[in-house]
Amino acid sequence: MDSGANKNAPAGDGQQGDNIVNEQPIEISSDSSNGSKEEDEDEDVESGSEPDLDSDSDISVINSVSDSSDSHNDERLEDEFQTILAMPYKEHKLFMQLCHTAFKLNVFEKIDVAISEFEKYGTIPPHIWLRYLKTLKVVTQTPLEQQKFQSKCRLALSSYYDEQLAEFILKNYLEEQPLVEHAETWAKLLADYGLERVDFVAKSRAKLSAEEDGDKAKQVEQMWSKQCVTWQCTDEEDEEQMQEIQQLMEEFKQKLRNSTENTSYLQEMFLLRIDSLTTLNAQIKVTMAKIIYERCLAKYSSDSGLWLDYLAFMQRSSSQQQQPGGESVQNYTLLGEGCLKCTPLEIIRRGLQAKLNVQLNHKYLQLMELHQFSVQQVDEELSRLYERIERYMDMTVELQLDYLAYRVRNTNVEDEQQVNGLRAAFRQAWDRLSEQYGEMADTGYEVLQLWALVEYAQLKSPSNGAAIWSEILSYPGSSDRSHLWLAYAQMEGEYNAGRKMRTVLQQALSALSATAQNVEAITDLYRRYERCFGTSDTIADCQTYCEQIQSQIQRSSFVPAAGRYQRPTTYAQGRRGQQQQQQSQDKSGQRKKPMPSIKRELDSKPKKMMTTQNQKQKEKPKEKQKPTADNDEPKEPNFKYSPHLEANKIFIKNLHAQCTKKDLTEIFQAFGTIKDVRLVYRHNKIFKGIAYIEYEQPEQARKAVIGGDGLDMGGQNIVVAISNPPPKGAPITAGAGVGTSTGLMARKQAEKRRMPTTLIPTKLVMLEAKRRKKLELDEDMATPMPTSADANGSKCRDLANGGLKALTEDDHESGNTASASASASESASAPKSNDDFRKLFNI
C-alpha cells in the first residue's frame, strides 16, 4: 500500500495529536463480545469459551497502552512478537496475544501482519477490529489505502454483532462517502442494526434527503425499505410497537450480560415471548430472534451447540408466512441480506470460521448434499477446510469418513467412471492419512473396512474386497485382532455366499492361537458355518481343529506377552493404545508398509490336522507328581483358598491403590457370573495391588483373561491370568513367574529366632547347670514320694540319654504335682551364698 506516511514509524505520526494506538482502552459495551467474561481458558477444539483477555483480573496484553513505549522494552516486545508469529500452530489466545503485542509495539506494519494472520485462522473479535480500524483510519491517505479501509470495514461488519463497531463504521466510512456508491453497504447495515438502532435509520434518511439525484434516491429508498424492517414504521402506532420491542431487547441484554455460560433456556424463553406478541409481523419477529442469537454468538462464539440452534431456528418454517401455493416459508427467507449472513450454509461457514468442530463439519457436508452441490464443489469446499483442521488428527479422520460416505451415496454403480472415482477417493483418503499421521491415524482401519464393505455390498466385487482385507491384515499387529477377522468372515458369509469363509476362519484361528485373543468367538462361528454348510467330514475336521486350538490355549499360562497388542473397544482407545509404541518405534511419522511375510493367500490350503492317536497322546499335558513324605502323608494346606491351579478363578495384579471390589465387579461381570471377589492386603492393611475373582465356569474365567488382560484401570494396565498360586512354603526358584508353583508369589521361610547372647563362658554355665541338677536329684532321693520319683525318674532317663537341659524354676515346679516336691524345689533353687560361688570357681 503506497502512502506518504511512514509505516515503520509509530502509527498515527501522520496526524499530530491523533495517535489512536496510544489512547486509553476502548470501553466496549456489555452487548459486545469484548464485554463478556468467558471462562474455560484451556478449552479443546470442540467446546468451551475463549478466555476474557480484557478482564482486569487477568494479566493480559489488552491493558492500557497509553505509555507503551516507556513502560515496555521494545526489544522484549519484538522478541515476543516474532516468537508467536513463528509458531506453526496457534490457537485463539495466541492470536489475541500477537495482535496486542503489535499494538504495544505501536508499529503499523506489525499490526497489519497480526490482523492478516488472525484472518487466516478464524473470525476476529469486534474489539480487535475496532482498534485496528481506528489505527488504519489514522494512516489512510491515498485512494488505494481508502479502498483497503472500506473493505476492512465491510469485513468487520460480517464478524459479529457489535453496536460500537457498527457506529464507528457508520461515522468514519458511510457518512463520509457518496450515498449512491455505497448504498448497498448502507442497506446491509440497516438490515442488521435497523431494528435496535433507530438513530441509524434517522441518519440514513438524512443522507438520502441530501441526495441531489432524485431518481437514484428513489431506487436507494426502495432497496432500503426491503432490507430494513423498521423503514416503514413512521406513525404513532408503530412507535408504540418500537418502544415495546426496545424494552424487550433491553431486558434480554441485561440477562445476557449477567449470564456466565450459554444455555438454550435463555434464547427459548425470549423466543416464546416474541412469538406471543401478536401485533408484530413475521419479519419483525424473525429479525428480533436473529438479534438474540447474534448477541449470544458474539459472547459465546465457540459454542457449537449455539450455532446449531441458530441454524435450526432459521430452517424452521414460519407459522405466519406462506408461499402462494400454500407451502410454508423458512425463517431465513424473511430477512434482509445483511452483513451478518444467516442462510443455513453461511451460518455453518461462520461457525467453522469461529471454531472448528466435528459436529459442524458433519452439518456442513450434509447441507452441501442437501443443496445438491456437485462433487467438484464439495471437493473445493472441503479442501479449504482440510488445510485448517490438519493439526487435529481425529477431526480429519472423521471428516474423511463422512466424505467417503457422501461419495458412496452419490455414486452410480452402473457408471464405471464414477466407480473408479469412488475407489480413487478411498485410496487417496487412506494414503493422505498415512502420510500426515503415520500409524497414529485410523488405527482401527475404518477407512479400509468401509472400502471393503462397499466392494462387497455396493460394487458386488468380493475379489476386490478380499484384496482390501488382505492389505488390512498385512499391517503389523492387525492379524492379532479377532474383531477384524470376524468382520472379514461375516462379509464373506453375507455377500459372497460363504465361499471363502472356511479358509478365513481357519486362518484366523491359526493367527490367534498364539495370542489367545478371543478365539471362542472364532471357533463358535466356525462350528456354526460347518453345521449349516458343511458335510459330516468337514464337521469332524472342524471339531478336531477347534479342540486342538483350545488345548493349545489351555496349556499356555495366559501370561500376556510383553508389548502384545490389546484389542481396542473403541477407535479412540485403539489410537491411544498405540501412542507409546509409535513414539518409540516409528518416529518418522510414516505408516509402516504391510509385511509381505504376514500376508496370506486366501486360496491356500489349511495345514493338516493331527488326528492320529499317538499325536493326541503327545499333546496331553504331563501329570504333576504329588509330593510324598517318608513318615506322614501330605497335609492339606490350612488356607481358605486352594494353592493349586483353579481354572474358574483369575488372578489380577497391578491394580491401583484405590481399587475396590465394586470396581472389579463392574468390569469383570461382563465375562460371566462372579462367585467371589477377594482383594489381598498386607499385615498393615495396605492394599497389595492384587486380587482374585472366582467364576462359576472355567470358560468364563478364560474369557475374562482374554478380554481383561491389559485393560486400563486408574491409569495402570492390569495383568490378568488364570489363578495358579504356589503351595505353602514352596522355595523360590530363579526365573519362576506368575502361574507356577515356585513363582514369585511364593513366601520365604521365616528364620528361627536366635537366643540372646551372654558374656559368661559356656563351660561355666554348663558346670553350674550340672551342679544344680545333682543337688536337685540328691534332695529328691532323700524324700521317698512316688510322684516325685516318677517325675525324677523320667528326668534321669533324659540325662542318661545325654539330653542335658537347663531347666528353669518354672519347668521344675510344673513337673512336680505334690506339695512335698514343690517345697523341695524351692529349697534347691534358693539364692546362693558367696561361699557357694567360691566353690564353683575353685577359689
Disulfide bonds with the S-S distance in Angstrom:
none
